[in-house]
Amino acid sequence: MSIDLKTVKHISKLARISIDDEKANKLKGDLNNIFEFIEKLNELNTDNVQALTSIAETTLRFRKDEIKSENIREKILKNSPEENKDFFVVPKVVE
Amino acid sequence: MSDITSQSLFELTSNIKEKKLSSEEITKAFIDRAEKSKKLNVYVTDNFEKAIDQSNKFDSNPNFDLKLPGIPIAVKDLFCTNGVRTTAGSKILNNFVPTYESTVTQNLWSQGAILLGKLNCDEFAMGSSNETSFFGNVQNPVGENLVPGGSSGGSSAAVAANLTPVTIGTDTGGSIRQPASFTGTVGLKPTYGSCSRYGIVAFASSLDQAGPMTKNVRDCSMLLEVISSFDQKDSTSIDYKRNNYSKELSKDIKGKKIGIPKEYRVDNMPEEIEQLWKNGISYAKDCGAEIIDISLPHTNYALPTYYIVAPAEASSNLARYDGVKYGFRSPGQNLIEMYEKTRSEGFGDEVKRRIMIGTYVLSSGYYDAYYLKAQKVRQLIKKDFDDVFSKVDAILTPSTPSSAFKIGEKTNDPVSMYLNDIFTVPINLAGLPGISIPAGKDKNNYPLGLQVIGKPFDEQNILNISYALEDKINFKNDISDWWLSE
């Protein structure tokens, strides 16, 4: 199986990474090399194998739902890319 | 007394406790050396001024009961440090200053350590040579224009070059052990769930672990003791009684059963590595260990499995970098265009490649063929280890299939770069602890490492085996300080 240019563009759309044609062609080559290497897994019959879902054999813990940090608005907004006081700013989304 | 910066953590700690050295003297010595070592490019961000203030504070009111009393330590730039820029080696986090502290670094400061600065690494820890960093490649102190390994390349170079007494790195597929092997230092990846992942920039959440990188095994045990802890803030942190690793460190490994997996004898492995492994086996025998031939039949499938699982998790984790809440933003006409431009300009090529692989294997129609398949093979790989650990106490293998390579040598061939991690990746997939110790040199005089793999939570055992082997190997890292400037 090989990945064509159309698929590369589709994946880049899904991944929200814009790429030009030159980059897309380079990526096509890289991805095909990598997937050729990955295809090795098809040698194995895994019909009766259960997929591993967690490497740490624990069940998730419950905790009380309580507020531990208060008044952290400033901290949360501190690293936002656009200067503002109270909100994250993004390009207009509603016409 | 030997030069301050060449002392081990154990020596520095003793000298501080015996008041032969002050925290300020030690901190200044490391800073002076760093100022002359810019050519290595180990630091992304330094914290020198604050570090001197903190060392003064320690000296004026010292607490010698702490495990790292006034010891300056630089850490990989993947750990969030409150108020100190944290980049993960990426343009997209170039201006990110965390308002919180990772648990593992908090454990260091709680035991008296002082932050020296943040060390270079591959972007988002994706790489095996430190060449994917937005902040440029790192020089291996072992030789000019040689990679220090990766992704914890700034960390391994800093320890080998005496720019920090010890450091912490992170290991997703070999990112602590491979750079340790390339620089003649010691690096340990703990059992998954031992060290908290809270506040570490996430790469692949089911594989990532933080661990110590040091000059020797004793320092490694001292540092592991500090950073390993149960943490409510990490849902996969495991609550078990941690050892007092340094106190229980012992060279007595008589009767220990050590497995030698035949599948690690890969094609085209250099003769020197084969010889290194044989030497390791004979040293283990000299120490009274019993050598047992074992088989880990699915070893060859570990790398392809890893290159599905790790990118899949990475593509999900890195979805958060959208230019909205923090980090770099590239403006766009609308929201989608802003996302696409931000991510296209903010991420480097290797990170984009892995996001693309991950997005593909998780996308509709391919999930079963790739991701589910990989999770099944991961089960088989884990079972291989479960089976042999009913017969042996630990496993001995080479750490890497080669010594350090030249900068630029493998950058155009992702798959050949990935093959670097052939001996380290299976251990992450199975969640086991593994340590790399320097064990010899190749014909170019570049260091080579041996890896000891243990049962889950059996860090003490692999530390003890390494401690015994280290004594027999008696490795000397003769580094010439070629990079120093006045």
HADDOCK unambig.tbl for C-alpha pairs under 7 A between the chains (distance, minus, plus):
assign (segid A and resid 11 and name CA) (segid B and resid 356 and name CA) 6.31 0.50 0.50
assign (segid A and resid 11 and name CA) (segid B and resid 359 and name CA) 6.57 0.50 0.50
assign (segid A and resid 11 and name CA) (segid B and resid 360 and name CA) 6.16 0.50 0.50
assign (segid A and resid 12 and name CA) (segid B and resid 356 and name CA) 6.64 0.50 0.50
assign (segid A and resid 15 and name CA) (segid B and resid 356 and name CA) 6.67 0.50 0.50
assign (segid A and resid 15 and name CA) (segid B and resid 359 and name CA) 6.29 0.50 0.50
assign (segid A and resid 16 and name CA) (segid B and resid 339 and name CA) 6.27 0.50 0.50
assign (segid A and resid 16 and name CA) (segid B and resid 340 and name CA) 4.71 0.50 0.50
assign (segid A and resid 17 and name CA) (segid B and resid 340 and name CA) 4.54 0.50 0.50
assign (segid A and resid 17 and name CA) (segid B and resid 341 and name CA) 6.80 0.50 0.50
assign (segid A and resid 17 and name CA) (segid B and resid 343 and name CA) 5.43 0.50 0.50
assign (segid A and resid 17 and name CA) (segid B and resid 344 and name CA) 4.91 0.50 0.50
assign (segid A and resid 18 and name CA) (segid B and resid 340 and name CA) 5.05 0.50 0.50
assign (segid A and resid 18 and name CA) (segid B and resid 341 and name CA) 6.16 0.50 0.50
assign (segid A and resid 18 and name CA) (segid B and resid 344 and name CA) 5.55 0.50 0.50
assign (segid A and resid 19 and name CA) (segid B and resid 344 and name CA) 6.99 0.50 0.50
assign (segid A and resid 34 and name CA) (segid B and resid 415 and name CA) 6.32 0.50 0.50
assign (segid A and resid 37 and name CA) (segid B and resid 304 and name CA) 6.46 0.50 0.50
assign (segid A and resid 38 and name CA) (segid B and resid 304 and name CA) 4.51 0.50 0.50
assign (segid A and resid 41 and name CA) (segid B and resid 301 and name CA) 6.36 0.50 0.50
assign (segid A and resid 41 and name CA) (segid B and resid 304 and name CA) 6.86 0.50 0.50
assign (segid A and resid 46 and name CA) (segid B and resid 376 and name CA) 6.50 0.50 0.50
assign (segid A and resid 49 and name CA) (segid B and resid 376 and name CA) 5.84 0.50 0.50
assign (segid A and resid 50 and name CA) (segid B and resid 376 and name CA) 5.86 0.50 0.50
assign (segid A and resid 51 and name CA) (segid B and resid 372 and name CA) 6.61 0.50 0.50
assign (segid A and resid 51 and name CA) (segid B and resid 375 and name CA) 4.85 0.50 0.50
assign (segid A and resid 51 and name CA) (segid B and resid 376 and name CA) 4.03 0.50 0.50
assign (segid A and resid 51 and name CA) (segid B and resid 379 and name CA) 6.22 0.50 0.50
assign (segid A and resid 52 and name CA) (segid B and resid 375 and name CA) 5.16 0.50 0.50
assign (segid A and resid 52 and name CA) (segid B and resid 376 and name CA) 5.95 0.50 0.50
assign (segid A and resid 52 and name CA) (segid B and resid 378 and name CA) 6.41 0.50 0.50
assign (segid A and resid 52 and name CA) (segid B and resid 379 and name CA) 5.11 0.50 0.50
assign (segid A and resid 55 and name CA) (segid B and resid 206 and name CA) 6.88 0.50 0.50
assign (segid A and resid 55 and name CA) (segid B and resid 430 and name CA) 6.82 0.50 0.50
assign (segid A and resid 55 and name CA) (segid B and resid 431 and name CA) 6.03 0.50 0.50
assign (segid A and resid 56 and name CA) (segid B and resid 192 and name CA) 6.57 0.50 0.50
assign (segid A and resid 56 and name CA) (segid B and resid 193 and name CA) 6.53 0.50 0.50
assign (segid A and resid 56 and name CA) (segid B and resid 236 and name CA) 6.59 0.50 0.50
assign (segid A and resid 60 and name CA) (segid B and resid 235 and name CA) 6.42 0.50 0.50
assign (segid A and resid 75 and name CA) (segid B and resid 99 and name CA) 6.20 0.50 0.50
assign (segid A and resid 79 and name CA) (segid B and resid 96 and name CA) 6.29 0.50 0.50
assign (segid A and resid 79 and name CA) (segid B and resid 97 and name CA) 6.93 0.50 0.50
assign (segid A and resid 79 and name CA) (segid B and resid 325 and name CA) 6.85 0.50 0.50
assign (segid A and resid 79 and name CA) (segid B and resid 326 and name CA) 4.78 0.50 0.50
assign (segid A and resid 79 and name CA) (segid B and resid 327 and name CA) 6.82 0.50 0.50
assign (segid A and resid 80 and name CA) (segid B and resid 324 and name CA) 6.64 0.50 0.50
assign (segid A and resid 80 and name CA) (segid B and resid 325 and name CA) 4.71 0.50 0.50
assign (segid A and resid 80 and name CA) (segid B and resid 326 and name CA) 4.39 0.50 0.50
assign (segid A and resid 81 and name CA) (segid B and resid 323 and name CA) 6.90 0.50 0.50
assign (segid A and resid 81 and name CA) (segid B and resid 324 and name CA) 6.75 0.50 0.50
assign (segid A and resid 81 and name CA) (segid B and resid 325 and name CA) 6.82 0.50 0.50
assign (segid A and resid 81 and name CA) (segid B and resid 326 and name CA) 5.74 0.50 0.50
assign (segid A and resid 81 and name CA) (segid B and resid 327 and name CA) 6.33 0.50 0.50
assign (segid A and resid 81 and name CA) (segid B and resid 328 and name CA) 6.58 0.50 0.50
assign (segid A and resid 81 and name CA) (segid B and resid 329 and name CA) 6.23 0.50 0.50
assign (segid A and resid 88 and name CA) (segid B and resid 324 and name CA) 6.75 0.50 0.50
assign (segid A and resid 88 and name CA) (segid B and resid 325 and name CA) 6.46 0.50 0.50
assign (segid A and resid 90 and name CA) (segid B and resid 324 and name CA) 6.70 0.50 0.50
assign (segid A and resid 90 and name CA) (segid B and resid 335 and name CA) 6.77 0.50 0.50
assign (segid A and resid 91 and name CA) (segid B and resid 334 and name CA) 5.44 0.50 0.50
assign (segid A and resid 91 and name CA) (segid B and resid 335 and name CA) 5.48 0.50 0.50
assign (segid A and resid 92 and name CA) (segid B and resid 334 and name CA) 6.62 0.50 0.50
assign (segid A and resid 93 and name CA) (segid B and resid 334 and name CA) 6.97 0.50 0.50
assign (segid A and resid 93 and name CA) (segid B and resid 335 and name CA) 6.62 0.50 0.50
